[in-house]
Amino acid sequence: MSMRSLKDFNLAPQIVLVRLDLDLKDKELADLSHPRLVRILPTLKFLLERRNKVIVIAHRGRPENREQSLSLAPFKDIFSALLDQKVAFCASYQKAEISNLLENNQLVILENLRFDPREEENNPEFAAMLASLADVYVFEAFGMSHRAHASVVGVPKLLETYPGFNLEKEVVVLTKIKNDPPRPFAVLIGGEKLETKMPTIESFVSLADFVLVGGKLIEEDLPQSNKIVPIVDVITADKQGEKFINVRQESYASQSPILDLGQGTITAFKRKLALARCIVWNGPLGLCEDSRFAGATRELALAITQSGAFSVVGGGETLEFVVENGLLDKFDHVSLGGGAMLEFFTQERLPALETLEWKS
């Protein structure tokens, strides 16, 4: 793996535009130890300690118009606490206003990029406007590296661009697994994003030795392969309005809503995980926000951490579950990418890494 490194960055003080991944939920904002925050600090500190002025850009959620509940304004106080210095927030992208703030602050956070539809459209004028704010670009948002958005692929065409330290680590770790995983190699994949995860399952059938599938994905037609561990039973329930009642374990052939894996399937999955020397996990195995349907996710998370295999976990909901259950330090690598992590394994090249001249 080769890629330009931030360590090669010219130390002369400059204005540096830094793309971060700040897609945290409201309840996560109070947790200053959250990995999405902690893992970006080395990059920010590296730039600030070398007397650079830093402009942070990021997104949060999928806003329709300018939903203030998804503003990045709360990060002014968050970064001030994390970095122990004054931080400014700018609600606009006006260069004059940003320049004024930079005179008295070393770090300025701009408003949610997705408040402007041109970000997701990869609008060249929007990319040019962002690029005009700085001398150098640092991309530290691995979780966005599979999106062809203006801040991901547009800005790097216009500014000298470096990867952040966390992005560099993600690429190094995941490249080793992609090219030469310790075997047997097991992949555990769940969640709901059928349009992205179903093609991924087909790719993992070629790459992995065992493929374990849960969540909404098991309601679809899975590829025919002896690498996919059979599902024998599931947890189902009847739906009464918005509530689930009459929770029960049934055979996989049940027509009721499937809300979790059954104990027989969990046991079969555990046997495979115990054999593995490398495990990648992305996505909850059931409707785990309801504790009645979190059994498979909880049991298999523990099985991974106790397996002795090199373990990688990624994905928004998965990361949330791992943090809430105190399992964060039990995994060898916690990826800040969900879809990006999966596409890294199954695609030839991700848009952001293409711009960073990544070669594997």
C-alpha positions in Angstrom: 0.0 0.0 0.0 1.3 3.4 -0.9 -0.2 6.8 -0.3 1.0 10.3 0.4 1.4 10.9 4.1 0.5 13.9 6.3 4.0 13.4 7.9 5.4 14.8 4.6 3.3 18.0 4.9 5.3 21.2 4.6 5.6 22.7 8.1 5.3 26.3 7.0 2.1 27.8 8.6 -0.7 27.6 6.1 -4.5 27.6 6.0 -5.6 23.9 6.0 -9.1 22.7 5.1 -9.8 19.5 7.0 -12.8 17.2 6.1 -13.9 15.3 9.2 -16.6 12.7 9.9 -18.8 14.3 12.6 -21.9 12.2 12.0 -22.9 11.8 15.6 -26.3 11.5 17.1 -27.6 13.9 19.7 -27.0 11.4 22.6 -23.4 10.9 21.4 -22.4 14.6 21.5 -21.8 14.5 25.3 -19.3 11.6 25.0 -16.0 13.2 24.5 -14.4 9.8 24.4 -16.4 8.7 21.3 -14.1 7.2 18.7 -15.3 9.6 16.0 -13.9 12.4 18.1 -10.8 10.7 19.7 -9.5 9.3 16.5 -9.4 12.6 14.7 -7.4 14.4 17.4 -3.9 13.4 16.3 -4.5 15.0 12.9 -5.9 18.2 14.3 -3.1 18.5 16.9 -0.4 17.8 14.3 -1.7 20.7 12.2 -2.3 23.1 15.1 1.0 22.4 16.8 2.7 23.5 13.6 0.9 26.9 13.7 -1.4 26.2 10.8 -4.9 27.7 10.7 -7.5 25.0 10.4 -10.9 25.2 8.8 -13.1 22.1 9.6 -15.8 21.0 7.2 -18.1 18.0 7.9 -21.6 16.8 7.6 -24.1 15.4 10.1 -27.2 13.3 9.3 -29.3 13.6 6.1 -30.9 17.1 6.6 -33.7 18.3 4.5 -33.0 22.0 4.0 -31.3 23.6 7.0 -32.5 21.5 10.0 -30.9 23.2 13.0 -31.1 20.0 14.9 -28.3 18.8 12.6 -26.2 21.9 12.8 -22.4 21.5 13.6 -22.6 24.5 16.1 -22.3 22.1 19.1 -18.9 21.1 17.9 -17.5 24.6 18.8 -17.6 23.7 22.5 -16.8 20.0 21.9 -13.5 20.9 20.1 -12.7 23.7 22.5 -12.8 21.1 25.3 -10.9 18.4 23.4 -8.2 20.7 22.2 -8.1 23.1 25.2 -8.3 26.2 23.1 -10.6 28.8 21.6 -12.7 27.5 18.6 -15.0 29.5 16.4 -18.1 28.4 14.4 -19.2 30.0 11.2 -22.7 29.4 9.9 -21.8 30.5 6.4 -19.2 29.7 3.8 -18.3 33.4 3.2 -14.6 33.7 2.8 -14.5 37.2 4.4 -16.3 36.1 7.5 -14.2 33.0 7.8 -11.0 35.0 7.4 -12.1 37.4 10.2 -12.7 34.5 12.5 -9.3 33.0 11.7 -7.6 36.2 12.8 -8.5 35.5 16.4 -9.0 31.7 16.3 -6.7 28.9 15.1 -9.6 26.6 14.3 -12.9 27.4 12.7 -15.8 25.0 12.1 -18.1 25.6 9.2 -21.8 24.6 9.0 -23.1 21.2 7.9 -22.0 20.6 4.3 -25.3 18.9 3.6 -27.2 22.1 4.3 -26.1 22.9 0.7 -27.5 20.4 -1.8 -24.4 21.0 -4.0 -22.3 18.9 -1.7 -24.0 15.6 -2.5 -24.4 16.7 -6.1 -20.6 17.0 -6.4 -21.1 20.4 -7.8 -17.8 21.8 -9.2 -18.7 25.4 -8.2 -19.3 24.3 -4.6 -16.0 22.4 -4.6 -14.2 25.4 -6.0 -15.7 27.6 -3.3 -14.5 25.3 -0.5 -11.1 25.0 -2.1 -10.7 28.8 -2.3 -10.8 29.0 1.5 -7.4 27.2 2.1 -3.9 26.4 0.8 -4.0 22.6 1.6 -6.6 19.9 2.0 -6.6 17.1 4.6 -9.2 14.3 4.1 -9.9 12.7 7.5 -13.3 11.1 6.9 -12.8 7.4 6.0 -16.5 6.8 6.4 -17.2 9.1 3.5 -14.5 7.8 1.2 -17.0 5.8 -0.9 -19.1 8.9 -1.7 -18.6 10.9 -4.9 -19.4 14.2 -3.2 -17.9 17.7 -3.6 -15.8 17.5 -0.4 -14.7 14.0 -1.2 -13.7 14.1 -4.9 -14.1 17.7 -6.0 -11.9 19.6 -3.6 -8.9 17.2 -4.0 -8.8 18.1 -7.7 -8.1 21.7 -6.7 -5.8 21.6 -3.7 -2.8 19.6 -2.6 -4.4 16.8 -0.6 -3.2 14.6 2.3 -4.9 11.8 4.2 -5.4 12.3 7.9 -3.7 9.9 10.3 -6.8 7.9 11.1 -7.7 7.4 7.4 -4.1 6.3 6.7 -4.4 3.7 9.5 -7.7 2.5 8.2 -6.3 1.9 4.8 -3.2 0.1 6.1 -5.2 -2.3 8.4 -7.9 -3.0 5.9 -5.5 -3.5 2.9 -3.6 -6.2 4.8 -6.9 -8.1 5.4 -8.1 -7.6 1.9 -4.9 -8.8 0.3 -3.8 -11.6 2.7 -6.2 -12.2 5.5 -5.3 -14.7 8.3 -7.4 -17.8 7.5 -10.0 -19.0 8.2 -11.5 -15.5 7.5 -15.1 -14.9 8.6 -17.4 -12.1 7.8 -20.4 -11.3 9.9 -22.8 -8.9 8.1 -26.2 -7.5 9.2 -28.2 -4.4 9.2 -30.8 -3.0 6.8 -29.1 -1.3 3.8 -30.1 -3.9 1.3 -29.0 -1.9 -1.8 -25.4 -1.7 -0.6 -25.0 -4.9 1.4 -26.6 -7.5 -0.8 -23.9 -7.0 -3.6 -21.3 -7.0 -0.8 -22.4 -10.5 0.4 -21.7 -11.9 -3.1 -18.2 -10.4 -3.1 -17.4 -11.7 0.4 -18.4 -15.2 -0.8 -15.3 -15.0 -3.0 -13.1 -13.4 -0.4 -14.0 -15.1 2.9 -14.1 -18.6 4.2 -17.3 -18.2 6.2 -20.1 -15.7 5.6 -22.6 -15.2 8.4 -25.7 -13.1 7.6 -28.3 -11.5 9.9 -30.6 -8.5 10.1 -33.0 -7.6 7.3 -30.6 -9.2 4.8 -31.9 -12.7 5.6 -35.3 -11.8 4.3 -33.7 -11.6 0.8 -32.5 -14.3 -1.6 -29.0 -15.0 -0.5 -26.4 -16.3 -2.9 -26.1 -20.1 -3.2 -22.8 -21.0 -1.6 -21.6 -23.4 1.0 -19.6 -20.6 2.6 -22.8 -19.0 3.8 -23.6 -20.5 7.2 -27.2 -21.8 7.1 -29.9 -20.1 9.2 -32.1 -22.6 11.0 -34.2 -20.5 13.3 -35.2 -16.9 14.0 -37.0 -14.7 16.5 -40.3 -13.4 15.2 -43.3 -11.6 16.6 -46.7 -10.2 15.6 -47.1 -6.5 15.0 -49.8 -4.6 16.7 -49.7 -1.0 15.6 -46.1 0.1 16.2 -45.5 -2.6 18.9 -44.3 -6.2 18.6 -46.2 -8.8 20.6 -46.1 -12.6 21.0 -42.4 -12.9 20.6 -41.3 -16.4 19.8 -38.6 -18.6 18.2 -39.6 -20.2 14.9 -38.1 -22.0 11.9 -36.4 -19.8 9.3 -39.3 -20.5 7.0 -41.6 -18.4 9.1 -43.6 -15.7 7.3 -43.8 -13.4 10.4 -41.5 -10.4 10.7 -37.9 -11.6 11.5 -36.5 -9.6 14.3 -33.5 -11.6 15.4 -31.6 -14.8 14.9 -32.7 -17.9 16.9 -30.6 -19.7 19.4 -29.8 -22.6 17.0 -28.5 -20.2 14.4 -26.5 -18.2 17.1 -24.8 -21.5 18.2 -23.9 -22.4 14.6 -22.5 -19.0 14.0 -20.4 -19.2 17.2 -18.9 -22.5 16.1 -17.6 -20.8 12.9 -16.4 -17.7 14.7 -14.4 -20.0 17.1 -12.5 -21.4 14.1 -11.7 -18.1 12.5 -8.3 -16.3 12.7 -9.7 -13.1 11.2 -13.2 -11.7 11.6 -14.9 -8.6 10.1 -18.2 -7.5 11.5 -20.6 -4.9 10.1 -24.2 -4.4 11.0 -26.5 -5.6 13.9 -28.0 -9.0 13.6 -31.4 -8.0 14.8 -33.6 -5.1 15.8 -31.2 -4.5 18.7 -32.6 -1.1 19.8 -35.3 -3.3 21.4 -33.5 -5.5 24.0 -35.8 -8.4 23.2 -34.2 -8.6 19.8 -30.6 -7.9 20.7 -29.6 -11.4 21.7 -27.8 -12.4 18.5 -25.9 -9.1 18.3 -24.9 -9.3 22.0 -23.9 -13.0 22.0 -22.0 -12.8 18.7 -20.2 -9.6 19.7 -18.9 -11.4 22.8 -18.0 -14.5 20.7 -15.9 -12.3 18.4 -14.0 -10.7 21.3 -13.4 -14.1 22.9 -12.3 -15.9 19.7 -8.7 -14.9 19.7 -9.1 -13.9 16.0 -7.9 -10.5 14.6 -11.2 -8.6 14.8 -12.5 -5.6 12.9 -15.8 -3.9 13.6 -17.4 -1.1 11.6 -20.7 0.6 10.8 -22.7 3.3 12.5 -25.2 1.1 14.4 -22.6 -1.5 15.1 -20.2 1.1 16.5 -23.1 2.5 18.6 -23.8 -1.0 20.0 -20.1 -1.6 20.8 -19.7 1.7 22.5 -22.9 1.4 24.6 -21.9 -2.2 25.7 -18.3 -1.3 26.7 -16.7 -3.5 24.0 -14.8 -0.8 22.2 -11.3 -1.9 23.4 -12.1 -5.6 22.8 -11.7 -5.3 19.1 -8.3 -5.1 17.3 -9.5 -2.4 14.9 -12.6 -0.3 15.1 -13.3 1.2 11.6 -15.1 4.6 11.5 -16.5 3.5 8.1 -19.6 1.3 7.6 -20.4 1.3 3.9 -16.9 2.6 3.1 -15.4 -0.4 5.0 -17.5 -2.9 3.1 -16.9 -1.3 -0.3 -13.1 -1.1 0.5 -13.1 -4.9 0.5 -15.4 -5.4 -2.5 -14.5 -2.6 -4.9 -11.3 -2.0 -6.8 -11.0 1.6 -5.7 -12.9 4.1 -3.5 -13.5 7.6 -4.9 -11.6 9.4 -2.1 -8.6 7.0 -2.2 -8.4 7.5 -5.9 -7.8 11.2 -5.4 -5.2 10.4 -2.7 -3.3 8.2 -5.2 -3.8 5.1 -3.1 -2.2 2.0 -4.6 -2.5 -1.5 -3.3 
